[in-house]
Amino acid sequence: MPHTDLPSLRPGDLPSPDRIAAALRGVRNVVRETPLLESPVLAQESGAARLFVKAEGLQRTGSFKLRGALWRLMQLDDAARARGVVAFSSGNFAQGLAAAGRELSVPVTIVMPVDAPASKRRATEALGAEVVLSHHGDAPREVVAAALARDLAEARGLTLLHPFDDADVVAGQGTTALEALAQMAEAGAMPEVVASPVGGGGLMGGVSLAVRAAHPDVAIWGVEPEGHDGMGRSLRAGARVAAPGGPTLCDALQAPMPGVATLAACQAGGVQGVSVGDGPVVRAMARAFEELKLVLEPSGAVALAAVLAGVVPVAGKVVLVIASGGNIAFDRFAECLARAARMQG
């Protein structure tokens, strides 16, 4: 029978370091080993001893999401692959899953909120996925999209996938950190501080588990947009807590609250949560463009924003920043840089 309900995951189900390493071996022939960029200028600005940026915006499909999507599809049996899968996403997981489906010949249906960026919708369709738009009105868009995805799974006999609350997705996203740690070692460095964006927590969960296993004393920070800091609130409360929401440029980081598995992963990884506003985010986008020649979407720049703004303490430390995505339309990118320039002036 097709899986039309999402699994309830316990902390004991979380991926081990060996499982994350197996995921890296499984996906490395498909995913791109993205550059690890060191910036003495940004290190000086932040007060860090050395600062490295893992440029996942240069990943295939423009974000880290391909990693977890591909590894998750690799776990399906032949019958499930033939039937296809459905998931909800505002854009980056949609593109990653569409690309993974194309690679493995798995039909992919994506439920996407109607107000998701049009460029992300077009890119998902270009990769061969069927996009079904959800209309949420005043309701939380992820809640409405998730319900529609569940209905489609039931009606069409598809396997329902969660974009982040899934142990295999967490393991796949954790390969980002394993790559970065190996690259840092080649550069003669070991992280003392790691900062990563957080939406639902799949990336942060995988990164924290991988980093903590390799470097037990490292400080690990999860960075969210102000008003959408469900992971930080949940870590402080010791249970899943919803964030209040509100306007943000970070369209990919608006999960109402973290997943069961991702919160457990971040707790096990010893993650500390912080949040930043749009101002530091657009400034980080501008600095990444000027100093690293990177195009980052707002959601991909939040961790760098927190480091540059002093929200994450890095004085005298060796720092690893995950820059998670670069899927942004030219006009919007230009608007963000212009806003940063106005702030500077």
LINMO-V630964 format. One record per backbone hydrogen bond with DSSP energy under -1.0 kcal/mol. NH is the residue of the N-H (numbers start at 1). CO is the residue of the C=O. Records with the same first field share a line. If there is no record, write none. Layout:
NH: CO ; CO
//
This chain:
13: 10
14: 11
20: 16
21: 17
22: 18
23: 19
24: 20
25: 21
26: 22
27: 23
28: 24
30: 27
31: 27
34: 32
37: 53
39: 51
43: 39
44: 40
45: 41
46: 42
47: 43
48: 43
49: 317
50: 317
52: 319
53: 37
54: 321
55: 35
56: 54 ; 323
58: 55
59: 56
62: 59
64: 324
67: 64
69: 65
70: 66
71: 67
72: 68
73: 69
74: 70
75: 72
76: 73
81: 77
82: 78
83: 79
84: 80
85: 107
86: 159
87: 109
89: 111
95: 91
96: 92
97: 93
98: 94
99: 95
100: 96
101: 97
102: 98
103: 99
104: 100
106: 101
109: 85
110: 130
111: 87
112: 132
114: 134
116: 113
121: 117
122: 118
123: 119
124: 120
125: 121
126: 122
127: 123
128: 125
129: 124
130: 108
132: 110
134: 112
139: 136
144: 140
145: 141
146: 142
147: 143
148: 144
149: 145
150: 146
151: 147
152: 148
153: 149
154: 150
155: 151
156: 152
157: 153
158: 153
159: 84
160: 3
161: 86
166: 164
170: 166
171: 167
172: 168
173: 169
174: 170
175: 172
176: 173
178: 174
179: 175
180: 176
181: 177
182: 178
183: 179
184: 180
185: 181
186: 182
187: 183
188: 185
189: 184
192: 318
193: 318
194: 219
195: 320
196: 221
198: 223
205: 201
206: 202
207: 203
208: 204
209: 205
210: 206
211: 207
212: 208
213: 209
214: 210
215: 211
218: 215
219: 192
221: 194
222: 272
223: 196
224: 274
226: 276
228: 225
233: 229
234: 230
235: 231
236: 232
237: 233
238: 234
239: 234
243: 256
245: 227
251: 249
253: 250
259: 200
263: 259
264: 260
265: 261
266: 262
267: 263
268: 264
269: 265
271: 266
272: 220
274: 222
276: 224
281: 277
282: 278
283: 279
284: 280
285: 281
286: 282
287: 283
288: 284
289: 285
290: 286
291: 287
292: 288
294: 288
297: 325
301: 298
305: 301
306: 302
307: 303
308: 304
309: 305
311: 306
312: 306
316: 47
317: 314
319: 50
320: 193
321: 52
322: 195
323: 54
326: 62
328: 326
333: 329
334: 330
335: 331
336: 332
337: 333
338: 334
339: 335
340: 336
341: 337
342: 338
343: 339
344: 340
345: 341
//
